[in-house]
């Protein structure tokens, strides 16, 4: 029998389009996940007013072998996404200030945690390697990590380094396959388990590239890379707010790039001047504006 891909979605569909008894059973489960995950078949049947065989048929209609199989997938769904199924009610009091404070305080806290836990000796050593690399490949998959790979490229090219970011999984492997001992590969992954990123690191190592991972300690990516800059994300439980981990990761990128710039020294200044000159001729000529837009 086919394994249910997402038991919650199947329950939601069943509550709308199933038979009368299936709709009632699905409604019970969705309204009381804790009860449904723990109750005996007789208790579930009695609560809804159906027979025990009807409960078994309901489970099979969802793609499960029976109640035990259904409870397994339900427990799995609760463990993974339970916080999104039974969220705390939102307070509407002082909403504007509450949202502003939640974002700024979480961002500051995330950056401070990252800074306190950083091994700056390792970070500076990575920057020194990047500063003398023949070429740099930055890779990441997913929302945060792909953004950081692109941001690393954006910061390093202006320092005169040949750098490329790849966020497509197959292209990551392809570019890793043409790495050389002069290549430094920088891999981003908040979880440390992005398969394409791990595989690209392993491929690049076959050809002598130096690999650096910015990722969670003891993760699969951390174990695969030559050098690791640790990032331990810690969320605050606010499921309506975007993750603050990206601020910590961005701070680490900025620390690396600043160290690279200082390592390369005054020779980076001409590139920065040219970029400033080129960009400012296209808009208001204000030297206080950042280098870019």
C-alpha distance (Angstrom), angle and dihedral (degrees) to the residues before:
residue distance angle dihedral
X1 . . .
X2 3.79 . .
X3 3.79 115.2 .
X4 3.84 113.4 -117.6
X5 3.80 107.2 -108.7
X6 3.81 94.9 -157.5
X7 3.79 114.7 3.9
X8 3.82 93.3 -169.4
X9 3.79 93.1 56.9
X10 3.80 90.2 47.2
X11 3.79 89.7 51.5
X12 3.79 91.3 50.1
X13 3.80 91.1 51.2
X14 3.80 91.4 45.0
X15 3.81 90.8 52.4
X16 3.81 88.5 59.6
X17 3.80 105.9 32.3
X18 3.82 106.5 22.9
X19 3.80 129.7 100.1
X20 3.78 117.4 -76.6
X21 3.82 93.1 -94.6
X22 3.83 92.1 43.4
X23 3.81 90.8 51.6
X24 3.80 91.0 51.6
X25 3.80 93.0 47.2
X26 3.81 92.7 46.5
X27 3.81 89.9 48.8
X28 3.80 90.6 52.3
X29 3.79 93.2 50.1
X30 3.80 94.2 47.4
X31 3.80 92.8 46.9
X32 3.81 95.4 47.2
X33 3.79 111.0 24.6
X34 3.79 93.6 164.9
X35 3.80 93.1 55.2
X36 3.80 93.6 45.0
X37 3.79 92.9 50.2
X38 3.81 93.4 52.4
X39 3.84 108.2 27.5
X40 3.79 124.5 102.6
X41 3.78 118.8 -115.5
X42 3.80 90.4 -105.8
X43 3.83 91.2 54.7
X44 3.80 92.8 49.6
X45 3.80 91.8 47.4
X46 3.81 92.1 48.8
X47 3.82 93.6 47.2
X48 3.81 91.8 55.7
X49 3.78 97.9 32.2
X50 3.81 99.2 -118.2
X51 3.77 135.1 116.5
X52 3.81 124.6 -91.8
X53 3.84 92.1 -113.7
X54 3.82 87.3 55.8
X55 3.81 89.5 56.6
X56 3.81 89.5 50.7
X57 3.82 91.5 50.0
X58 3.80 89.2 48.8
X59 3.81 90.3 55.5
X60 3.79 91.3 48.9
X61 3.80 91.5 48.5
X62 3.82 86.1 58.1
X63 3.81 90.2 55.5
X64 3.80 97.2 -99.6
X65 3.79 127.3 124.8
X66 3.78 92.7 -129.3
X67 3.79 144.5 -46.6
X68 3.80 95.0 -55.4
X69 3.80 91.3 52.1
X70 3.82 90.2 45.6
X71 3.81 91.5 51.6
X72 3.80 90.5 50.8
X73 3.81 92.8 56.1
X74 3.79 91.9 41.2
X75 3.81 91.9 52.4
X76 3.80 89.3 48.1
X77 3.80 91.2 51.8
X78 3.81 91.9 48.1
X79 3.81 91.7 49.6
X80 3.81 92.7 50.0
X81 3.79 102.5 38.0
X82 3.78 107.3 7.4
X83 3.79 93.3 119.8
X84 3.81 89.2 62.0
X85 3.80 92.8 50.2
X86 3.81 97.7 53.3
X87 3.81 106.4 26.1
X88 3.79 123.7 178.0
X89 3.82 112.9 -102.1
X90 3.79 113.8 -96.4
X91 3.77 120.1 -116.8
X92 3.81 113.3 -132.7
X93 3.79 93.3 -164.0
X94 3.82 115.0 115.0
X95 3.78 88.7 -11.5
X96 3.80 97.4 169.9
X97 3.79 94.9 52.8
X98 3.81 92.4 41.1
X99 3.81 92.7 54.7
X100 3.79 93.6 44.7
X101 3.80 91.8 49.3
X102 3.80 93.7 45.5
X103 3.80 92.6 54.7
X104 3.79 99.3 41.5
X105 3.79 96.8 41.7
X106 3.80 93.1 47.5
X107 3.82 91.6 48.1
X108 3.80 92.5 50.0
X109 3.79 91.4 46.1
X110 3.81 92.6 49.6
X111 3.80 92.5 50.4
X112 3.80 92.4 47.0
X113 3.83 92.1 50.2
X114 3.78 91.2 49.4
X115 3.80 91.8 48.8
X116 3.80 93.8 48.4
X117 3.80 92.9 50.2
X118 3.80 97.8 43.0
X119 3.79 122.2 113.7
X120 3.79 96.6 -139.6
X121 3.79 92.2 -172.5
X122 3.79 89.2 62.3
X123 3.80 92.3 43.2
X124 3.81 92.9 52.5
X125 3.82 90.8 46.7
X126 3.82 89.2 53.4
X127 3.80 90.0 49.8
X128 3.80 91.3 51.2
X129 3.79 90.4 51.6
X130 3.81 91.2 49.3
X131 3.81 91.6 48.4
X132 3.81 91.2 60.6
X133 3.82 99.7 34.5
X134 3.77 120.9 125.8
X135 3.78 88.6 -139.8
X136 3.81 138.1 -9.7
X137 3.80 128.1 -141.1
X138 3.82 117.2 -164.5
X139 3.80 117.7 -166.5
X140 3.79 136.5 179.0
X141 3.80 138.8 148.9
X142 3.78 129.3 -149.9
X143 3.79 130.7 30.0
X144 3.80 103.3 -56.0
X145 3.79 102.0 28.4
X146 3.81 95.9 46.7
X147 3.80 89.4 49.7
X148 3.80 90.6 52.0
X149 3.80 93.1 49.2
X150 3.80 88.8 54.2
X151 3.79 91.5 45.1
X152 3.81 91.4 52.1
X153 3.79 89.0 53.4
X154 3.81 90.3 48.4
X155 3.80 91.2 53.0
X156 3.81 99.8 42.1
X157 3.79 101.0 46.2
X158 3.81 91.3 64.0
X159 3.80 88.8 56.5
X160 3.80 89.8 61.7
X161 3.80 97.7 -100.9
X162 3.81 122.5 137.4
X163 3.81 99.1 -122.6
X164 3.77 136.2 163.3
X165 3.82 132.6 -175.8
X166 3.79 123.2 -149.7
X167 3.80 124.1 -172.5
X168 3.81 98.5 167.5
X169 3.81 110.7 96.7
X170 3.79 97.6 -138.8
X171 3.79 93.5 43.9
X172 3.81 89.2 50.8
X173 3.81 89.2 60.2
X174 3.80 92.4 43.6
X175 3.80 94.3 51.8
X176 3.80 90.4 43.3
X177 3.81 88.3 54.8
X178 3.81 91.1 62.0
X179 3.80 94.4 48.0
X180 3.79 119.9 125.1
X181 3.81 134.8 -163.7
X182 3.83 86.3 -88.3
X183 3.81 91.2 60.2
X184 3.78 123.9 99.2
X185 3.79 113.7 -162.9
X186 3.81 116.5 -159.4
X187 3.80 113.1 -162.7
X188 3.80 123.9 -165.1
X189 3.79 124.9 -162.3
X190 3.79 126.4 147.7
X191 3.80 92.1 -160.5
X192 3.78 97.3 34.4
X193 3.81 92.3 -135.4
X194 3.82 104.6 90.4
X195 3.79 99.8 134.3
X196 3.80 98.9 -152.8
X197 3.80 91.0 50.8
X198 3.80 93.5 49.6
X199 3.80 91.7 47.5
X200 3.82 92.3 49.0
X201 3.81 89.8 52.7
X202 3.80 90.5 52.1
X203 3.80 92.4 47.6
X204 3.81 93.1 49.4
X205 3.79 91.0 50.4
X206 3.80 90.0 58.3
X207 3.78 88.2 64.7
X208 3.79 97.0 46.1
X209 3.81 100.5 -97.7
X210 3.79 120.3 151.5
X211 3.80 109.2 -120.4
X212 3.79 126.9 -153.9
X213 3.80 125.0 -174.4
X214 3.79 126.5 -161.7
X215 3.76 99.7 -164.5
X216 3.79 149.8 106.2
X217 3.83 117.2 -47.6
X218 3.81 117.0 -100.6
X219 3.81 92.3 10.3
X220 3.79 123.4 136.7
X221 3.81 90.9 -101.4
X222 3.80 91.8 48.8
X223 3.80 89.4 54.3
X224 3.81 92.6 47.4
X225 3.82 99.6 50.2
X226 3.80 126.9 80.5
X227 3.79 93.4 -132.7
X228 3.79 129.4 21.4
X229 3.79 132.0 -158.2
X230 3.77 103.8 -164.2
X231 3.78 123.1 -130.3
X232 3.79 117.2 178.6
X233 3.81 109.4 -170.8
X234 3.80 116.7 -149.6
X235 3.78 117.6 -174.0
X236 3.80 124.3 -156.0
X237 3.81 97.7 -140.4
X238 3.80 96.7 -109.4
X239 3.81 99.7 134.8
X240 3.81 94.1 -175.1
X241 3.80 93.3 59.2
X242 3.82 124.3 77.8
X243 3.79 113.5 -110.0
X244 3.79 116.1 -82.7
X245 3.81 92.0 -149.4
X246 3.79 90.4 90.5
X247 3.81 90.7 65.2
X248 3.80 89.6 55.1
X249 3.79 91.5 48.3
X250 3.79 91.5 47.7
X251 3.81 89.9 51.8
X252 3.80 89.8 53.0
X253 3.81 90.5 50.3
X254 3.80 90.1 51.0
X255 3.81 91.4 49.5
X256 3.80 91.5 51.5
X257 3.80 93.7 46.4
X258 3.81 93.1 47.1
X259 3.79 89.2 51.8
X260 3.81 90.7 48.1
X261 3.81 90.6 51.1
X262 3.80 92.2 50.0
X263 3.81 91.0 46.9
X264 3.79 92.4 52.3
X265 3.78 90.1 44.9
X266 3.82 129.0 -171.8
X267 3.81 94.0 -9.8
X268 3.82 89.2 78.6
X269 3.79 92.0 59.9
X270 3.80 97.1 77.2
X271 3.81 91.0 56.8
X272 3.79 90.8 48.8
X273 3.80 90.8 48.8
X274 3.81 92.0 50.6
X275 3.81 92.4 49.5
X276 3.79 91.2 48.0
X277 3.79 90.7 49.0
X278 3.81 93.5 46.7
X279 3.79 96.4 47.2
X280 3.78 97.0 42.1
X281 3.80 93.0 54.9
X282 3.81 87.4 63.6
X283 3.79 96.2 55.4
X284 3.78 142.9 10.9
X285 3.79 109.9 -25.2
X286 3.78 97.6 -124.6
X287 3.83 116.2 144.8
X288 3.80 89.9 -160.2
X289 3.81 91.8 68.9
X290 3.83 118.2 100.1
X291 3.79 122.8 -98.3
X292 3.79 96.2 -91.4
X293 3.79 131.7 2.9
